[in-house]
Amino acid sequence: MNIWHRIPLALKILIPGAAVVAFVGFSKPKPTPSVPPEPPPPASVNVIYAAPSTEVMTIQTQGTVEPRREIDLIAQVGGLVTHVNEAFIDGGFFERGDILLEIDPRDYAVALTRAESGLATAQMQLAEEKGRARQAKREWRDLGNDDANNLFLRRPQLTAAQANVESAQADVAQAKLNLERTKVLAPFSGRIREIRVDLGQYAAPNAPVARVYDTSTAQILLPLTDREAALIALPLTTDEQKRPTVSLSATVAGEERVWQGEITRTSASVDTQSRMFSAFVEVQREQQRHYPLIIGLFVNASITSKEIENVLKLPREAVFKRDQLFVVDGNQVRSKHVEVLAKNDDFIWVRNTSIASGTPIIDRRQGYLSPGMDVVIQNDAEHPRPENTPPDAPEEKADVAQVIEGDSQ
């Protein structure tokens, strides 16, 4: 104990510290040479092979049925409604020339009688003036003078009498016309949307008595985007050209109904708010034999496009970020931008501008890949690699189920 107390404090600290350092140094594991890790194997991808073809697609849009011709039926004369047709009700059908309603004709029959009486008086006055004119001409000739003025020969009076007859004849014609107008006729075959007067009511002159529309042709106004319009041979001019066919469908009374029509014209201008084209589809009465198109019905429209060349039909998942897809070049991933033409729930149609026929196109899971990455093609029975350049796929209609500008995934 005396020896320990004689040791300086510095040595007391240094000796244990040195012992600890020596222990750590001898107990430290010896380093082993590191082996570099093996690179990961290339990713396996499923592909399909580009096969450009000529496609006829179908553009989906919607619209509301409306009549091509709808007017207010006007009573040109006024009076009490004394008779109405059985079809003169809301929703009633009528044919061209049918008498829809009759106005009390008695006042107009009296006016016709007075006009005929005035005509007879005017004709009598004309006959008297002709007699006076002949007498004046004889008297002047008896005087032995060949020069006579018009007033002496009563030529102005004769002209006035002739004008009175013509005026009376016009009054008679007007009275007859007013009497005929007491019967309001159907101008075309159609249907009544709404009646404004009924039996026993007073119909004011030049006032509408009903709202009617022509049933010979129904029309639907279909909105189209600029890209959709580019796929259709729209009749934008007056030149004769093939009209695009349209299939219309709707559920009526729980049953699916289908009608066929065609685009006959477009609106005179582009909508300034939506920048959409407007195409008019017309459906003739012959196409409505099995079931009529009801005015106001909301229908789905499928428009057949024109033939479009050099189109790729791909699974919908093959295109991502709206207009991008991955192809395999050698064994590396390359990015391509494409123009989307149409798509539905399963497929997407793109215009091919830079992808050679037979190029492998990755059809799914692009989120795990990046351009320049090495990959291995894993084909299955569904997408075999063709031995040579793949033949053109048969024409198949594309069903555009949503707006083309939407995201592909």
C-alpha positions, 0 to 999 in steps of 0.5 A: 500500500505504501508503494502504491501511494508513492506512484505518481497520479499520472502513472496511475492513469497511464498504465490502465489506459495503455492496457486497454489500448493494447487489448483493443488492438489485439482483439480487433478482427483482421480485414478480409479482402472484399469481393465485388457483388454480381450485377443483377440480371436484366429485367424480363419484359413482355412485348408485342411486335409492331404490326402497322395496319389500316384501321376503321375506327368508331368514335363514341359521342352522345347527343339529344334527339330533336326534330329537324323542323319544328314550328308554331302553327299560326291561325291567320284569322281570329275567331271562336274555335268551333271544331278540333281534330281528334289528334289535336292534343299534346302528342297527337299524330297528324298527316299533311293536309289534315284539318286540325281545327276550325274557326267560326266561319260565319263572319267571314262568309258575311264578309265574302257576300259583301265583297261579292256585292261590291264586285257586282256594283263595280262591274255595273259601273264599268258597264255604264262607263263603257256605254257613256264612252261609246256615246261620247265618241259618237257625238264627237264624230258627228261634230266632224272633228277628228281631234277629241280630248280624253276627258270628253271621251270619258277615258279617265272615268273608264280607267277608274271604273276598271280599277274599281272592278279589279279592287272589288275582285281582290276583295272577293279573293281576300274574303274567300281566302279568309274563309278558307283560313278558318280551317287550320291545315297541317303543313306536313306529317308530324306530331303535336308537342303542345296545344295553345287553344282548344274547343270553345276558346277564342283564337287571336289572328296571327297567334300560335294555336299549337307547337308542331314538329315534322316526324319525317326526319329526326336529327341529333347534334353531336359534339366532336373534338378536333382530333375526333373530327380528323378521323371522320370524313365530315361534310364541311363543304357543299361538295358531294362526298360519302356521308359517315354512318352513325349507329344510335342506341338508347334504353327505352322502357327498359329495352335497348333500341338501335337506329341507323343514321348518317351525318348530313352536315356540320354547324356553321361555326365552331363553338366559341366556348368548348371549341368543339365541332357540331355534326348533325345526324339525320334519321329518316322515318324509314329507319324508325319503322320498328321504334320511333326516335322520341324527341328529347331522348338522350342517345349514344352515337357510334360514328364510323371513321374513314380508313386510316393507314399506318395504325398500331393497335396495342394493349391499353397498358402499352402507352403511358404518360398519355403518349409514350411507350417503350420499345426494345432496341437490341437488349435496351429500352428506348422511349418513343412518343406516339399520337393517340388516335382512339382507345377503349377499355382494352386497346389503344390505337396510335398513329405510327410514324417512327416504329418499324414493323416487327419492333418489340413494344413493352406492353406493361409495367413500364414504371419499373423501367427506364431508357437505356436499361438492359432487358430480356424479352420474355414471350408467351404464347399470346405474343409470339415473335413472328418469323418475318415481318408480321402481316397487317392485322385485319381491320377491326373497329376501335371503340373510343370509350372516353375522351382521347385527351385523357390519360392512358393509364 
